[in-house]
Amino acid sequence: MRKITLADVLGVWTQAPSTEAAAQTLGISRRTLYNRVQSASPEELRQAITQIVAAYTAQLEAERQARM
């Protein structure tokens, strides 16, 4: 089983309509989802958020380029 990165967890969780839906999408339990986020260090959270922002920025830039 591959380790689910914190960026994956946060990215899915922010897009899902509920915690249950996010957990199902990731293939883990809600308890595991909560534990993964709560056990993260501040540095790990910062890195995950940075990765998510970079991915969204790249996506928006690609969409902008496609419209031009």
C-alpha positions in Angstrom: 0.0 0.0 0.0 1.4 3.4 -1.0 1.8 6.1 1.6 -0.7 8.8 1.0 1.0 12.2 1.1 -0.4 15.0 3.3 -0.8 17.1 0.1 -3.0 14.3 -1.4 -5.1 14.1 1.8 -5.6 17.9 2.1 -6.2 18.3 -1.7 -8.9 15.6 -1.7 -10.5 16.7 1.6 -10.9 20.3 0.4 -12.6 19.2 -2.8 -14.9 16.5 -1.2 -18.4 17.4 -0.1 -17.8 15.6 3.2 -15.1 13.9 5.3 -16.6 10.6 4.6 -16.5 11.2 0.8 -12.8 12.3 1.1 -11.9 9.2 3.1 -13.7 6.9 0.5 -11.9 8.7 -2.3 -8.6 8.1 -0.6 -9.5 4.5 0.3 -9.0 5.1 4.1 -11.2 5.5 7.1 -12.3 8.8 8.5 -10.2 8.1 11.6 -7.1 7.5 9.5 -7.8 10.7 7.6 -8.1 12.7 10.8 -5.1 11.1 12.4 -3.0 11.8 9.3 -3.7 15.5 9.4 -3.4 15.8 13.2 -0.1 14.0 13.3 1.5 16.2 10.7 4.2 18.6 11.8 3.9 22.3 11.1 6.7 21.9 8.5 4.9 19.0 6.8 1.7 21.1 6.7 3.5 24.0 5.2 5.1 21.8 2.5 1.8 20.2 1.7 0.0 23.6 1.3 2.9 24.9 -0.8 2.5 21.8 -3.1 -1.3 22.4 -3.4 -0.9 26.1 -4.2 1.8 25.3 -6.8 -0.5 22.7 -8.5 -3.4 25.1 -8.6 -1.3 27.9 -9.9 0.0 25.7 -12.7 -3.5 24.6 -13.5 -4.8 28.1 -13.7 -1.8 29.2 -15.8 -2.4 26.3 -18.2 -6.1 27.2 -18.5 -5.2 30.9 -19.1 -2.7 29.9 -21.8 -5.3 27.7 -23.4 -7.7 30.6 -23.7 -5.2 32.8 -25.4 
